[in-house]
Amino acid sequence: MNRKFLRMRGFTLIEVMVALAIFSLIAVLVTNMLFAILRATTKTEALKEVRQNGELALTVIEQYVRSAQSIVTCTAGLDTISVVNADTTVTTIAVSEDPPGSGIRKIHADTNGTLLNMTGSLVTVDTTEDLLFNCDEATDLVEISFRLSHVSATTRQEERASSLFRSVVKLRN
């Protein structure tokens, strides 16, 4: 009977504790990896939103400036430009807080009271680098520059997204 008892061994307490420690370590590593992937996904989505809004706004501004007959107002370093369109209407491109008091600053075009928002509610024009226009009347060149940031409830640095957009456009007319 002693031989039979010796063959039916189970796990010792130390073996169970070591296995539990190894399993716990693996669980912690996998959990940290999953959270890192989720943070990266959040950052990627925010950056995608910023880039889509910025590229759309830049493209629309470039179209307005390229097809303009002339520039009405454009003072170097200011955040507003007014252009005369082919149909002689005036379009003013500027930045404003929308809705007022929200802290979200949008780029918009105003043609005879008709507003066209070029940026959505998930991005804002960065106040440190506002929408800037620099115009060279001699060469009909307009430099456009602005930075968009993602509007986010989180204050984590690794989840924030921001991008700078720049272009130089020449009037065709």
N, C-alpha and C positions, 0 to 999 in steps of 0.2 A: 503494500500500500504506500510505502514511502516513495517508491519509484514513480508510481502513478501520480502522486501529489506533486512531485518535482517537475513532471512533464506539463502540468496544467498551469503554468505560470501566467500571470496577467501583467499589466503595466505597473511599474512602481510609481509612487507619488512624484518622484523627481522626474521621471520620464514624461508624465502627464503635464507637469509644470513647464518643462522645457518645450514640449509641443505647443502648449497654450501660449507661451511667450513668443515663439516663432510665428504662430498663426496671428497673434495680435500685432506683431511688427509688420507682417505682410498686409494686414487689414489697414493699418495706419498709412502705409506707403501708397496703397491703392486709393484710399480716400483722398489723400493729398494730391495725387495725380489727377483724380477726377475733378477736384475743385480748381486745380490749375487749368485744366481744359475748359471748364465752364467760364473762368475769368477771361481766358484768351478768346473764347467765342463771343463773350459780351463786348470785349474791346474791338474785335473784328467787325461785329455788327454796327457798333457806334462809328467806327472809322468809315465803313461803307456808306452809312447815312450821311456823314459829313462830306465825303467825296462826291456822292451823287448830287447833293444839294449845291455844292460849290461849283461843280462842273456845269450843271444846268444854269446857275446864275451867271457864271462867266460867259457861257455860250450866248445867252440871251442879251447880256450887256454888249458883247462883241457885235452881235447882229444889229442892235440899235445904233451903235456908233458907226459901224461900217456903212450902213444904209442911210445914214443921216445926210441931209443936204449941207448942214453946217452945225457948229456948236454954238449955243447961245451963251451959256455960262460954264466955265470950267476954270477955277482958280487952283493953282498948284497946291496939292496937299489937302484939299477939301474933300468932303464925303458926298458931294452932290455934283451932278452934271446934267445940263439940259441941252437937248439936241432938237433940231428942226427935222421932222420926218419928211419923206418924199411927198406926202399929202399936205404939207405945211403945218401940221399939228406939232405941238411941242411936247416932248416927253422928258420928264425929270426922273432921274434915277438917284435914289437916296437910301438911307438907312433910317428906320424908325422902330420904336418899341411897339410891338403888336402882340397882344392887346396892351394898352397903356398900363403901366405899373407891374407888368409880368416879368420884366427883366429880359425878355426874349427880343432881341433886335434882329429885324428882318430886312433884307434887301427888297426893295419894290420899285416898280416903274409906274409913274402917274402920267397918263395921257388924257388931258381934258377931264380930270376927275375920275377916270377909270383906273383903278389900282390893279396891278399885276404883282402878286407876291412871288418872288423868285426863290425864296427859301422857305422850308417848312417849319413846323412847330417843334421839331426835335433838334434843331440846330440854331445857334445864335451867332451873330457877328461879334467877334471878340472886340471888347472895348479898348484893349491895349493896341490893337492894330486895326483900326476902323477901315471901312471902305474908302480907298483913296484913289483920286484921279489926278494925274499929272498930264497936262496938255501942252503940246508944242504946236503953236499956230503956224509956224513957218513950214513945218513938214507935215502938218495934219495928223500927227501921231498922238494917241491917247494911251497912257499907261494906266492899267487897272490893277489894283492890289487890295486884297482883303484876306482875313483869316476867319474861318468858321470853327466853332467848337460845339461839341455835342452837349445838349441839355440833358443832364443826368441827375438822378436823385442821390447817387452815390458820390462820396468825396474821395474814394480811393484813387490814387494816382494811376495805378495800373489799369483802371477801367475808363479813364478819360481819353477822349479823342479830339484832335484838333489838326487842322491842315491849312496851309497857306496857298492862296491862289493868285497867280500873276499872269498878265498878258499885256502885249502892246498891239494896238489896233490902228490901222490907217483908214481914214475916211476915203470912200470910193468916189464920192461926188465932188 
